[in-house]
């Protein structure tokens, strides 16, 4: 599944366009590497997203095509979530 679609489907980000913009700004990493919006993600991958003053790292558990709102949280497990100090 494409990274931008995954972030939207898993409800990590609200819109796919926001996911694409973050990837274009090199603020999304898959397995430690800067990722494009079109990067394919699969179960077991580690995704790190920097948005606002937050950094969220998750492990991909599943990549279904469609998922209900209540099941979206089952698509990933949070590894780390932290605030980035403001400069």
RAWO-V567212 format. One record per pair of residues at least 12 apart in sequence whose ideal C-beta (glycine too) atoms are under 10 Angstrom apart, sorted by the first residue. I is the first residue (numbers start at 1). J is the second residue. Records with the same first field share a line. If there is no record, write none. Layout:
I->J ; J
This chain:
1->39 ; 40 ; 41 ; 42 ; 60 ; 62 ; 63 ; 64 ; 65 ; 75
2->16 ; 19 ; 20 ; 23 ; 36 ; 37 ; 38 ; 39 ; 40 ; 41 ; 63
3->16 ; 19 ; 20 ; 22 ; 23 ; 28 ; 30 ; 35 ; 36 ; 37 ; 38 ; 39 ; 40 ; 41 ; 45 ; 47 ; 49 ; 60
4->16 ; 17 ; 18 ; 19 ; 20 ; 21 ; 22 ; 23 ; 28 ; 35 ; 36 ; 37 ; 38 ; 39 ; 41
5->19 ; 20 ; 37 ; 38 ; 41 ; 63 ; 65
6->19 ; 30 ; 39 ; 40 ; 41 ; 42 ; 45 ; 47 ; 58 ; 60 ; 63 ; 75 ; 76
7->19 ; 20 ; 22 ; 23 ; 28 ; 37 ; 41 ; 47 ; 49 ; 58 ; 76
8->20 ; 72
9->63 ; 64 ; 65 ; 66 ; 67 ; 72 ; 75
10->41 ; 47 ; 58 ; 60 ; 61 ; 62 ; 63 ; 64 ; 67 ; 71 ; 72 ; 73 ; 74 ; 75 ; 76
11->67 ; 69 ; 72 ; 73 ; 75 ; 76
12->47 ; 49 ; 51 ; 56 ; 58 ; 72 ; 73 ; 75 ; 76 ; 78
13->28 ; 49 ; 51 ; 56
16->37
17->37
18->51
19->37 ; 49 ; 51
20->36 ; 37 ; 38
21->37 ; 51
22->35 ; 37 ; 49 ; 50 ; 51
23->35 ; 36 ; 37 ; 38 ; 39 ; 49
24->36 ; 37
25->50 ; 51
26->50
27->48 ; 49 ; 50 ; 51 ; 55
28->47 ; 48 ; 49 ; 50 ; 51
29->46 ; 47 ; 48 ; 49 ; 50 ; 55 ; 57
30->42 ; 45 ; 46 ; 47 ; 48 ; 60
31->44 ; 45 ; 46 ; 47 ; 48
32->46 ; 48
35->47 ; 48 ; 49
40->63
41->60 ; 63 ; 76
42->60 ; 62 ; 63
43->59 ; 60 ; 61 ; 62 ; 63 ; 75 ; 76
44->59 ; 60 ; 61
45->58 ; 59 ; 60 ; 61 ; 63 ; 76
46->58 ; 59 ; 60 ; 76 ; 79 ; 80
47->59 ; 60 ; 76 ; 79
48->79 ; 80
50->84
51->84
52->83 ; 84
53->82 ; 83 ; 84 ; 85 ; 86
54->81 ; 82 ; 83 ; 84
55->80 ; 81 ; 82 ; 83 ; 84
56->76 ; 78 ; 79 ; 80 ; 81 ; 82
57->76 ; 78 ; 79 ; 80 ; 81 ; 82
58->75 ; 76 ; 77 ; 78 ; 79 ; 80 ; 81
59->76 ; 77 ; 78 ; 79
60->75 ; 76 ; 77
61->73 ; 74 ; 75 ; 76 ; 77
62->74 ; 75 ; 76
63->75 ; 76
